[in-house]
Amino acid sequence: MERHETSLGHRLGSLLWESTKLGFTSFGGPIAHLAFFRESYVHRKKWLDEKSYADTIALAQFLPGPSSSQVGIAIGMMRGGWLGGIISWIGFTLPSILLLVLFAYLTNFYDVQQAGWLSGLKIAAVAVVIQAIIGMSKNLTPDKPRIAIAMITASFVLISPTVSIQLLLILLAAIIGYFTFKNKVKEPAHSTDIPFSVNKIAGVIALILFFALLLVLPILSRTFPNFYLQLFDTFYRVGSIVFGGGHVVLPLLEREVVPSGWITEEAFLAGYGAAQAIPGPLFTFASYLGMVISGWKGAVIATVAIFLPSFLLIIGLLPFWNSVRKRKNVQAALMGVNAAVVGILLAALYDPIWTTSINDAKDFVLALFTFALLMVWKFPAWFVVAFAAAGGALMSYI
């Protein structure tokens, strides 16, 4: 670990560089994002260990909002406090915001969804997720009970792919883990202490602010009719109640902005297509909507509003999570939850990642080469993404 070996400025600079690279290269949706994060933050930079990373994912799974962005914010806070969380978020989301506006215009003239290089980027996500499953399973599912939890979780997620089922499975995995492993957790429980500068008082204030805004904003927007206040209320509310990530937030946003007349169905669908073609979190679709609705002011308001709940929740819970997760009973429950996370990752490998990426033998061949570059020759993820994009473009002519 290099937590104490560098100055704050150096840590923040390195964090901005790494998160921005991830913002430009993390294709494939939230599960693939977590795999890219693991490769960069855990395997290559060694900013936190496998166990701490899995525990952070477990926390994000229980929270509304974009799970991958929340994990990135949490890692940023571990590296550099509040400022680190903000820098990590900017690095990961700004490329998506900028590219989404560009793609939104391009989709009016080109069929981006059929581009060969885009197919290659999807195939790169397949290789990255397989690598993550192999790596995480060694630590998180090393025995038969946890392998069983992962397999059962993957099976139910594939059979009934709903957010409520996923949350129920995580809860059941925690209960099973508690009763199965409560007498097997060693003292002291092995977990690296990751210091960060946000204290518990600030955490309580953040949680109070999260719920206060959720309750007060609708009242204010009705009492004092103001377009920008209504816009902020709409996107904050969606960001506060959405479980399941970006693919769930899109239909919810449609019900908020299309019937109100803020944006046409055609413009919404054009942005939806662009959102599928870019790296980074799908929650940045809010930036596109805000821009169409009310120019750059609308884009800023919509973006801040939809991500603000994630910041408040991470700031509010992380100070407590870092200590709570070390208790023996919590450790036992997390052993079950982390096994379930592997199962969710395994299910996502098939649907939607494999089913939308591997369509024929050529796609499978490219997937094999990208996987070999990652696992055998140990090339960095950004290089593999570029290789897959070039391979996909080349194969579109074969």
Secondary structure, 3 states (H helix, E strand, C coil): CCCCCCCHHHHHHHHHHHHHHHHHHCCCCHHHHHHHHHHHHHHHCCCCCHHHHHHHHHHHHCCCCCHHHHHHHHHHHHHHHHHHHHHHHHHHHHHHHHHHHHHHHHCCCCCHHHCHHHHHHHHHHHHHHHHHHHHHHHHHCCCHHHHHHHHHHHHHHHHCCCHHHHHHHHHHHHHHHHHHHCCCCCCCCCCCCCCCCCCHHHHHHHHHHHHHHHHHHHHHHHHCCCHHHHHHHHHHHHHHHCCCCHHHHHHHHHHHHCCCCCCCHHHHHHHHHHHCCCCCCHHHHHHHHHHHHHHHHHHHHHHHHHHHHHHHHHHHHHHHHHHHCCCHHHHHHHHHHHHHHHHHHHHHHHHHHHHHHCCCHHHHHHHHHHHHHHHCCCCCHHHHHHHHHHHHHHHCCC
